């Protein structure tokens, strides 16, 4: 069944740190009225990069995660700067965080975090044909680069230090993509 989107009768907004909080006055197709809240990120989006060292090995990075106050293992991630494409941002972040560039960068899809109340999207980028190249980044310390075999993904997803949802989803998506698009 295809539903008509709710009618937005009004939007009020205020700043909420790095986000803009909006309150929507909505009317659904059945006449019900509700107020919903949503967060809009400031900026141009983000990238999560899956850098493939070879056909079977992904490069992960270990960095301090303030939200959990621990070191977290995950993918190279970062903001898309003004004027950048997701591909350019992915390659820049890869050089800053992992010390590699990629001759091949391919956006596979966008991922959302919490689409019921956030507009933020992260572009999932597959990076291949890597070469050593380091750019200065904004991290306070050099990140540890950890090679991981995709066929050991079942072990990685059970590690406490690997908990970020975008990284978990991205690795499963890339693993399946590579299985079904071998030679691409």
C-alpha angles and dihedrals in degrees: 000000000000114000128203112242115253117265113250107221095178145348127209120187141189136173118269106180111276090359139062112231114215129191113205125202101212136186117198125211091261091057096257114141123210140164116232129185126215137178122226116198120226113235138032104302133265143267133224110199126207102197112195112206087189135342092290107028128078122192115230127185130219114216140158112275109202093192091063097025092229140089111276128200114220149117129306104271138172151139125289107238124220110284094016127119118222088253093054092045091049093052092046093049090047090055092045098045106029105021095241137107125203130225089200123046121170128180107222100181145312123269126204126210103206108350094181090071110005130067093198118125130188119205112225108220126190111210120195140165092047127197130185112267129142127198124184111261139188096258115116091224136024110270121237111243114217121191113214130186113233090220087064093055089114088065095044095053091058095053113107092220091058103067109123110120097215091055093048094048093044094054093050091047093049093045090054092042092053092046092054098036102044111169094020 
